[in-house]
């Protein structure tokens, strides 16, 4: 049912909420109760002075009767309907539901937003617990120290006499281990408090570089001009970074500059305006490889792109070397992601473009077009193996009826809800561990 034909449902809902009888409202609007009944059942269109009179009688704005629920509210309701594993809701009547029961609709939408926030938190925390080297080392040190304290204490607690010298040694060991445990605990607490700070000393080098590009929106205007100085840009962006992070930054910025020289910003804007975020079209126009076109699209400013694009790059081992996530398509900070991504499948069939429609397990309301290709790193050399690098561009795709196959993918196995995935590497905390997983 279209939005403009649901005015009657909204009138009825507002009337019931206000505690006004149908005959009373009809009298106030100077129409017959039978005609108002037809209006409230959406059998008669309404507009003009009559709509204003009814709105005045209900003490609401006329637009609240004609426009109904906001777009964002309807979007969240659709997400809630598609995320659930229960039988499909009546999506064709979602506007009617929001119009007749705005309170319940707002409650469901708020719950959906809470679920999305919790899902993102679980993803971030799981990724950090799995891959954060400093956190893993700190926890290992704390567990080792606690074990040592317990061993010494258990010896002292055993019945029997212990020589004074050995007692002093065990007491000293407990004291020293306790002091070390306290230091480790304070260090870990301080690290967790600084988790959101950029380029902290405990961050992995990749995290430091990611923070730089997140801060700049992945676009560096200083590299777009013909007289751009790469070293000056690196010095400016690299303040406070570790030596390893500066090395990674230098490699990424140098590649950015090479792509910008090959594909000037003004010409890119013209092509994107005509073809959209299509790396094949961009590569054809400039006579370059597809991976370079993917990187160029990922670094274009938002006002040029018709929609935001994400990018993931991994080396031949599958380790992510560059990441530009999207809100509805997160990427792991470290290590490999979902084995079903075209990013990894491209490594087994280099130089072939892999493109498919995907839906993220934690974002079932979002659909994306994933385009991937694996290309050699540098020129081929006689008698030497070729190293490959895989790129995957991620472009939001509007939801519509299609006969094209849609692949369900996840972030990592640890938080993927698909129980029978053949690519699963480990059990998921999102589903019960039972025989259905094996």
N, C-alpha and C positions, 0 to 999 in steps of 0.2 A: 504494500500500500504506500503510495507516495506521501511525502511530507505535507503537501498542501491539502490533502484530503483528510487529515487527522485532526483538524481544528475542533470538530465536534467532540472527539474523545477528550481533548484537553479541556474543553468547556465543561463537560460532565465531571471530570476529575476535580477541577477547581470548585465547581458548585458543591460537590459532595464534601470536599475538604472544608468549605466555608459553612457547611450545615444549612444550605439553602434548598428549599424544595423546588422541584421543577416548575410547578405552577407559579410560585412566587417569582422566580427568575424570569419566567415568560411575561408575567405582569409588568415587571420592571423594564423589560425590553420592548414592551408594547407589541408582543406577538402571542399567538395561541400556544397553549401547552403542547398540542399535537405537532405543531411546526417545530417547536424547540426539541421535541423528542426525535423528530427526523434529523435535525441538525446534530444532536448529540450522538446519534448512531451513524453519522457520516453519510447520510442519504441525501443531504442537501448541502450545497456549497454555501459559504457565508463570507461576506466581505463588506467593505464600505461602512456606512453609518451603523448598520445593524451590529457588525463586529465591535465597533467602538462602544455602542450602547451596552452590549453584553459585558464587555471588558470593564466598563465603568461600573456596572452593577456588581461585578465580581471583585472590584477594586484591584485589578491587575492591569498590566500594560497589554495593549492589543498584540504586540509582537510576541508576547509569551504564549499566546493562543495560536498564532500562525506559524512561528518558527520552531516551537517545541524545544526538544533537548539540544544542547550544544553538540557540535561535531565531535569534540574530544570525549564527551560522555558516551556517545554512541560507539566511538572507536574502542573505548575501554570495555564496553559491554560485549562488543564483537570478539575482542581478545579473550574475555572471560569465557565466552561460549566455545571458542575454538580450542582453548587450552584444556578444557575438561575432557576426561575420557568417558563421560556419561553420554547417553543418546543425545543427538544433535538438538540444540534449542531451535525455536522457531525464529530464525534470523530474519525472515521476511516480515515479522511483526515486531521487530525490535524497537522501531520508532513509536509504534502504538503503545508498547509497554512503558517506554520512557515518558511518553506523554500522559498516560493514565496513572502511573505510579512513579512520579519523579523521585520520591524519597527512597524507595527500594532500589531504583535504578542508580541513584547516587551512592547508596550503600554498596551495591555490587561493584560499581566502578572503583570505589575507594579500596575495597578488598583486593581487586585486581591489581591496583597500583602497589599495594602492600606486598602482594605475592611477587610481583616483578622486582621490587626492591630487595626482598629476601633472596630471590634467586641470584641476583647480581652479587649480593654479599657472600652467598655460599660459593659461587664461582671464584670470586676474588680470594677468599680465605683458603679454599681448597688448593687453588693454584699456588698460593704463597706457601702453605704448609708442605706442599709436594716439592717445590722447586727452589725455595729460598735457601741458599747455601749457608748464610750466616745464622738463620734461625735453626737449621738442622744441626749445625756445629754447636750452637749454644745449648740446645736441648740435650745433645749427646754428652756434652761436658757436665751439665747439671745432673743427668742420670748417673754418670760415672762417679761423680763426687758423692752423691747420695748413697750409692752402693758401697763406696769405701767407708763412709761414716757408719753405715749400718753394720758392716763387717767388723770394724773395730769395736763398736758398741756391743755387738753380740758376744765377742770374746770376753769383754769386761763383765758382761752379765752372767757368764757361765759360772756354775758353782766351782769352788776350789780356790786355792790360794794362787795369786799371781805375784811374781817377784816385783818389788817396788820399782826397779829400773824399767821393767816391761810395762808396768802400769803407767809410768811417766811417759813412756814412748807412745802408748796407745792414746793417752789423754792429749799429748801434743799433736798426734796425727788427727784426732777428732777436731781439735781447735783449729789447726791449719786448714783442714778440709772444709770446716764450717765457714771460715773466713773466705775461702775460695768460692764456696757456694753462694755466699752473700754477694760477693763481687760479680759473679756470673749472673745472678738474679737481677742485680741493679743494672748491669750492662744490657741484659735482655729487655728489661722494662724500658730503659732509655731508647733502645732500638725500636721497640714497638711504638713508643710515643712519637718517634721521628719518622714513622713509616710513610707519612704523606709528604714529607719534605723532599724537595728536589735535590738530586745529586748529593745525598748524604754519603759519608765515608763508608757506610756499611752496605750501600746499594751495590748490586751487580752492575758492571759497566754498561750492559745493554739497557738496564733500567734508567741509568743516567742519561743516555742518549735518547731514549724514548721520552723522558721528561722534557728534554730540550725541544723535541719536535711537537710534543703536545702543547707546549707553551706558545710555540710559533704558529700553531695551526697547520703544520707540515708544509708551510709555504715560506720561502725566504726571498723577499723582494730584492735583497742586495745581490743575489746571484742571477737576477734576470736581466741585468744591464750588460752591454758589451764590454764595459770596462770593469766588470766584477773582479774582485781580488779574493780568491778562495782562502788564502792564508789569513787575511784580515777578518773574514767572516768566521773562520774557525776560532781565531783568538777571541772574538767577541762572544761567540756562543759557548766556548769551552771554559769560560771562567768558573773556577771551583770544581771542575770535573777531575776525576782521577786520570792518571796517565793512560790506563787501558781504555777508558771511555773516550779520551781525546783521540786515540788511535782509531776507534770505531767511528767517531764523528768525522774525522778526516776522510775516511773511506766513503762514508755516506754523502758528505757534502761535495766531494770531488765528483762522484757519480751524478749527483744532482746538477752540478754545473755543466757537465758534459751533455746531459739530456737537455738542459735549457738552451745550450748553444745550438744543438741539432734541431730543436723544436721551439722556436721563439714564442714567447707568451702571446703576443698579439695574434699571430697566425693560429695558434692553438685555440684561442677564444673563438675565432671565426669557424674553425672546423667543428668544435664541440657544439656550437650553436646550431650547426646543420645536421650533425650525425649523432649528437649525444655522447655519452661516456662509452664510446666504442673504441677499444684499443686497436682493433684491426683497421678501422677506418683511419685512425691517426697515423698508424704505422705506414699505411699505403700512401697517404698524402705526403709524408716526409721521407719515404723510402728507407725506413729504419726497421729494426726488429721489433717484435710485438712486446717483449719484456720491457724494452726502453719506453715504449708507448704507455705501458701500464704504470711504470714509475712516474712518468710525466703527468698522467691523469691524477695520480694520488697526491702530487705536489701542487696542483693548480689551486688557486684561491677559490673560496666557496661561491663568490659572485659570478664566476665563470661556469661552474658546473651546474647542471640542471638538478642534480641530486648528489648527495655526498657519496663518495666511493671509498672502499677500504682496500687494503693491500697487505698481503703476506708473502714474504720471501723466505725460502729455506735453502740450505745447502744440500749436498748429496746425501748427508746422513739424516736429513729430515729435521734438523735443528733450525728453529726460526732465527733469522738474522735481521729481519726488518718486519715491523708490524704497525699497521695503521688500522685499528679496529673501528667498527661501527657500533652505535648504541645497541642495535638489534643483532649484531654479529660479532660477539666478543672473540678475542684471540688470546691464547695462553701467553703469559709473560715469558716463560722459559720452556724449553723442551718442545715436544711435538704435540699437535692437537689431534683432532679426530682423524682416524686413518681413512675415513670415507671421503675426506675433502679431495677435490681434484688436484690440489696442490701436490699431494704425494703420489697420486696416480700418474701424474705427468712425468715423474721421474722414471717410471718404467717404460714410457713411450716418449722419449725426447723428441722435440721439434714438432710435436703434434698438438694442435690446439684442442683443449678439453673444455667444453662449455655445457653446463647443465643448471637446472632449476633446483635450488636447495631450500629446505626449511630447517631452522635451528631448533634442536630439541627443547631448549629453554625459552625459545621465542617462537612458538608455533603460529603466532599471528603474523609473523614477518616472513617474507619470501624474498630470496635474493638470486641473482644470476651470478654464478661463479665461473670465471674464465681463467684457465691455467695453461701454462706452457713451461717446459723445461728446456733450457738452452745452455750451450757450452759457456764456460767461464774463460774468456780470453781466446786467442787463436789456437787452432790445433797444431801440435808439434809432432814431428816425425818420431815414431817409436814410443810415444808417451800416451798414457791413458788420458781421456778427455774428462775434465771435471764439469759436472752439470749443476745448475742452479735453477730452482723452480720458482715461478711467480704466479700468484693467484689474485686477480682483481675481483672485488666483491661489489656488486651494484644492486641497490634495492629494486625489487620487481613488484609492481602493483599486483594485488591479488585479483585474479579473474578466472573464469572457467577456461580450462585448457586441457587438451588431450596429451600434452607433453608430460613425460614422467617427472615426478618430483622426488628427489632423494632427501630422506631425513638424516640430518647430521647432528653432531653434538660439539661440545668444546673439548672435553677430555672424558675418558671412560669413567673416571672417578665420580663425575656428576652427571652422567648421561642416563636418562630414564628408560632407554630402550632395552628390554630384558633379553631379547634374542638376537642381538647384533652379532654377526659373524666376525666382526673386526674387534670385538671387545678384548682389551688387554688385562683388565682387572675388574673386580666387582664394583658396583656403584653404590654410593651412600644414599642415592635417591630412590632406590627400590629395595624391596625385601629380598634377602639372599635366600633363595630356595632353588629347587630343581629346575624351575623354568629358565634359569640363567645359564644352564649347562646343556 
